[in-house]
Amino acid sequence: MGGEPPEPAPPGGAEAAASRGDWAVVALLLALGAFLAHGTATMDVPENSGSPGPRFVPVIVTVLTFVLAALMAAQVARATAGAGVRAPERSAHGEETDWRAVGVVVASFLAFTALLSPLGWLLSAALLFWGTGYALGGRRPLFDAGVALSVSAAFQLAFSAGLGLALPAGVLEGAF
């Protein structure tokens, strides 16, 4: 019956490029986790803050960021080690990663961090949520902005009522 098994594709092809992109995302997650860990460790915490305290949520987010990076690294390593295994950056339909969407999410996050102090949580987080929704395919700007503002307000209420923490008010200071 005869034929020899097909030889694996030479390194450096489309799979290698996909793997490099995946490893870049892992590196970005690790850098984000390190940034969050540093920010959490150097956070000014008032002496009279109660339990669970202002570091509670940042610690959870930091740990989840590192866990996500580890899981993704394991997935990428498994995919690049297996012969003939499709790289994880391809969807079930064979589509490649939408780097434009990734760029919009990253830009939204950077805008959020830059605008948090001047605009406050409510508006800067709404911009972050709207940008992320747009990157994921939302094409009804007014509706999406309303949903983003509602989610931002819900988080603000949860933090203030549930944890007793005041998120930055920014330009809305004293408006309510």
C-alpha positions as a Markdown table, in Angstrom:
| # | Residue | x | y | z |
|---|---|---|---|---|
| 1 | Met | 0.0 | 0.0 | 0.0 |
| 2 | Gly | 2.9 | 1.8 | 0.1 |
| 3 | Gly | 3.8 | 5.3 | 0.4 |
| 4 | Glu | 5.8 | 6.8 | 3.0 |
| 5 | Pro | 4.2 | 9.1 | 5.6 |
| 6 | Pro | 4.2 | 12.7 | 4.6 |
| 7 | Glu | 7.1 | 14.7 | 6.0 |
| 8 | Pro | 6.3 | 17.5 | 8.4 |
| 9 | Ala | 6.3 | 21.0 | 7.1 |
| 10 | Pro | 9.6 | 22.8 | 7.5 |
| 11 | Pro | 9.9 | 25.3 | 10.4 |
| 12 | Gly | 9.4 | 28.9 | 9.6 |
| 13 | Gly | 6.2 | 28.6 | 7.7 |
| 14 | Ala | 2.7 | 29.8 | 8.5 |
| 15 | Glu | 2.6 | 27.7 | 11.7 |
| 16 | Ala | 5.8 | 29.3 | 13.0 |
| 17 | Ala | 4.4 | 32.8 | 12.4 |
| 18 | Ala | 1.2 | 31.8 | 14.2 |
| 19 | Ser | 3.3 | 30.4 | 17.1 |
| 20 | Arg | 5.3 | 33.7 | 17.3 |
| 21 | Gly | 2.1 | 35.7 | 17.5 |
| 22 | Asp | 0.7 | 33.4 | 20.2 |
| 23 | Trp | 3.9 | 33.7 | 22.2 |
| 24 | Ala | 3.7 | 37.4 | 21.8 |
| 25 | Val | 0.3 | 37.4 | 23.4 |
| 26 | Val | 1.6 | 35.2 | 26.3 |
| 27 | Ala | 4.4 | 37.7 | 26.8 |
| 28 | Leu | 2.0 | 40.6 | 26.8 |
| 29 | Leu | -0.2 | 38.8 | 29.4 |
| 30 | Leu | 2.9 | 38.2 | 31.6 |
| 31 | Ala | 3.9 | 41.9 | 31.3 |
| 32 | Leu | 0.4 | 43.0 | 32.2 |
| 33 | Gly | 0.5 | 40.6 | 35.2 |
| 34 | Ala | 3.8 | 42.0 | 36.3 |
| 35 | Phe | 2.5 | 45.6 | 36.0 |
| 36 | Leu | -0.6 | 44.7 | 38.0 |
| 37 | Ala | 1.4 | 42.9 | 40.6 |
| 38 | His | 3.7 | 45.9 | 41.0 |
| 39 | Gly | 0.8 | 48.3 | 41.2 |
| 40 | Thr | -1.0 | 46.2 | 43.8 |
| 41 | Ala | 2.1 | 45.8 | 45.9 |
| 42 | Thr | 2.8 | 49.5 | 45.9 |
| 43 | Met | -0.8 | 50.6 | 46.4 |
| 44 | Asp | -1.4 | 53.1 | 49.2 |
| 45 | Val | -3.8 | 51.5 | 51.5 |
| 46 | Pro | -5.3 | 53.5 | 54.3 |
| 47 | Glu | -4.7 | 52.2 | 57.8 |
| 48 | Asn | -8.5 | 52.2 | 58.6 |
| 49 | Ser | -9.5 | 50.2 | 55.5 |
| 50 | Gly | -11.7 | 47.2 | 56.4 |
| 51 | Ser | -11.7 | 43.7 | 55.1 |
| 52 | Pro | -11.4 | 42.6 | 52.3 |
| 53 | Gly | -9.7 | 45.9 | 51.5 |
| 54 | Pro | -8.6 | 47.8 | 48.5 |
| 55 | Arg | -6.2 | 45.2 | 47.3 |
| 56 | Phe | -8.8 | 42.4 | 47.2 |
| 57 | Val | -9.9 | 42.8 | 43.6 |
| 58 | Pro | -6.5 | 43.8 | 42.1 |
| 59 | Val | -5.0 | 40.6 | 43.6 |
| 60 | Ile | -7.7 | 38.5 | 42.1 |
| 61 | Val | -7.3 | 40.2 | 38.7 |
| 62 | Thr | -3.5 | 39.8 | 38.9 |
| 63 | Val | -3.7 | 36.1 | 39.8 |
| 64 | Leu | -6.2 | 35.5 | 37.0 |
| 65 | Thr | -3.9 | 37.3 | 34.5 |
| 66 | Phe | -1.0 | 35.0 | 35.4 |
| 67 | Val | -3.2 | 31.9 | 35.3 |
| 68 | Leu | -4.5 | 32.9 | 31.8 |
| 69 | Ala | -0.9 | 33.5 | 30.6 |
| 70 | Ala | 0.1 | 30.0 | 32.0 |
| 71 | Leu | -2.8 | 28.3 | 30.4 |
| 72 | Met | -2.2 | 30.0 | 27.1 |
| 73 | Ala | 1.5 | 29.2 | 27.2 |
| 74 | Ala | 0.6 | 25.5 | 27.8 |
| 75 | Gln | -1.8 | 25.5 | 24.9 |
| 76 | Val | 0.7 | 27.2 | 22.5 |
| 77 | Ala | 3.5 | 24.8 | 23.6 |
| 78 | Arg | 1.2 | 21.8 | 23.1 |
| 79 | Ala | 0.1 | 23.0 | 19.7 |
| 80 | Thr | 3.7 | 23.8 | 18.5 |
| 81 | Ala | 5.0 | 20.5 | 19.8 |
| 82 | Gly | 2.4 | 18.3 | 18.1 |
| 83 | Ala | 2.9 | 17.4 | 14.5 |
| 84 | Gly | 0.1 | 18.6 | 12.3 |
| 85 | Val | -1.7 | 20.3 | 15.1 |
| 86 | Arg | -3.3 | 23.6 | 14.1 |
| 87 | Ala | -1.9 | 26.6 | 16.0 |
| 88 | Pro | -4.4 | 27.9 | 18.6 |
| 89 | Glu | -4.7 | 31.3 | 17.0 |
| 90 | Arg | -6.8 | 29.8 | 14.2 |
| 91 | Ser | -10.5 | 29.4 | 14.9 |
| 92 | Ala | -12.6 | 26.3 | 14.2 |
| 93 | His | -13.3 | 27.9 | 10.8 |
| 94 | Gly | -9.6 | 28.3 | 10.0 |
| 95 | Glu | -9.6 | 32.1 | 10.4 |
| 96 | Glu | -6.5 | 33.8 | 11.7 |
| 97 | Thr | -6.5 | 36.1 | 14.7 |
| 98 | Asp | -8.1 | 39.5 | 14.0 |
| 99 | Trp | -5.2 | 41.7 | 14.9 |
| 100 | Arg | -7.2 | 44.8 | 14.2 |
| 101 | Ala | -9.6 | 43.8 | 17.0 |
| 102 | Val | -6.7 | 43.0 | 19.3 |
| 103 | Gly | -5.3 | 46.5 | 18.5 |
| 104 | Val | -8.7 | 48.2 | 19.3 |
| 105 | Val | -8.9 | 46.4 | 22.6 |
| 106 | Val | -5.3 | 47.3 | 23.5 |
| 107 | Ala | -5.9 | 50.9 | 22.5 |
| 108 | Ser | -9.1 | 51.0 | 24.5 |
| 109 | Phe | -7.3 | 49.7 | 27.6 |
| 110 | Leu | -4.5 | 52.3 | 27.1 |
| 111 | Ala | -7.1 | 55.1 | 26.7 |
| 112 | Phe | -8.8 | 53.8 | 29.9 |
| 113 | Thr | -5.5 | 54.0 | 31.9 |
| 114 | Ala | -4.7 | 57.4 | 30.6 |
| 115 | Leu | -8.2 | 58.9 | 31.1 |
| 116 | Leu | -9.0 | 57.3 | 34.5 |
| 117 | Ser | -7.8 | 60.2 | 36.6 |
| 118 | Pro | -9.1 | 63.1 | 34.5 |
| 119 | Leu | -12.5 | 61.6 | 33.4 |
| 120 | Gly | -13.1 | 59.2 | 36.3 |
| 121 | Trp | -14.1 | 55.6 | 36.4 |
| 122 | Leu | -17.6 | 56.0 | 35.1 |
| 123 | Leu | -16.6 | 57.6 | 31.8 |
| 124 | Ser | -13.2 | 56.0 | 31.2 |
| 125 | Ala | -14.5 | 52.5 | 31.9 |
| 126 | Ala | -17.5 | 53.1 | 29.6 |
| 127 | Leu | -15.0 | 54.0 | 26.9 |
| 128 | Leu | -13.1 | 50.8 | 27.6 |
| 129 | Phe | -16.2 | 48.6 | 27.5 |
| 130 | Trp | -17.5 | 50.4 | 24.3 |
| 131 | Gly | -14.1 | 49.9 | 22.6 |
| 132 | Thr | -14.0 | 46.3 | 23.5 |
| 133 | Gly | -17.6 | 45.8 | 22.3 |
| 134 | Tyr | -16.7 | 47.5 | 19.0 |
| 135 | Ala | -13.6 | 45.3 | 18.6 |
| 136 | Leu | -15.8 | 42.2 | 19.1 |
| 137 | Gly | -18.3 | 43.2 | 16.5 |
| 138 | Gly | -20.7 | 45.7 | 18.0 |
| 139 | Arg | -22.0 | 48.0 | 15.3 |
| 140 | Arg | -24.8 | 50.0 | 17.0 |
| 141 | Pro | -22.7 | 52.8 | 18.6 |
| 142 | Leu | -25.5 | 54.5 | 20.6 |
| 143 | Phe | -26.8 | 51.2 | 22.0 |
| 144 | Asp | -23.3 | 49.9 | 22.7 |
| 145 | Ala | -22.4 | 53.2 | 24.5 |
| 146 | Gly | -25.6 | 52.9 | 26.6 |
| 147 | Val | -24.7 | 49.3 | 27.6 |
| 148 | Ala | -21.1 | 50.3 | 28.3 |
| 149 | Leu | -22.2 | 53.1 | 30.5 |
| 150 | Ser | -24.6 | 50.8 | 32.3 |
| 151 | Val | -22.0 | 48.2 | 33.0 |
| 152 | Ser | -19.5 | 50.9 | 34.1 |
| 153 | Ala | -22.1 | 52.3 | 36.5 |
| 154 | Ala | -22.9 | 48.8 | 37.8 |
| 155 | Phe | -19.3 | 48.2 | 38.6 |
| 156 | Gln | -19.1 | 51.6 | 40.3 |
| 157 | Leu | -22.1 | 50.8 | 42.5 |
| 158 | Ala | -20.7 | 47.3 | 43.3 |
| 159 | Phe | -17.4 | 48.8 | 44.4 |
| 160 | Ser | -18.9 | 51.6 | 46.5 |
| 161 | Ala | -21.8 | 49.6 | 48.0 |
| 162 | Gly | -20.2 | 46.2 | 48.2 |
| 163 | Leu | -16.6 | 47.0 | 49.1 |
| 164 | Gly | -16.9 | 50.5 | 50.4 |
| 165 | Leu | -14.4 | 51.8 | 47.9 |
| 166 | Ala | -14.7 | 55.1 | 46.0 |
| 167 | Leu | -13.6 | 54.8 | 42.4 |
| 168 | Pro | -12.2 | 58.0 | 40.8 |
| 169 | Ala | -14.9 | 60.5 | 40.0 |
| 170 | Gly | -12.9 | 62.7 | 37.6 |
| 171 | Val | -14.9 | 65.4 | 35.9 |
| 172 | Leu | -18.1 | 64.2 | 37.6 |
| 173 | Glu | -16.8 | 65.0 | 41.1 |
| 174 | Gly | -19.6 | 66.6 | 43.0 |
| 175 | Ala | -22.1 | 66.2 | 40.2 |
| 176 | Phe | -24.2 | 63.7 | 42.0 |
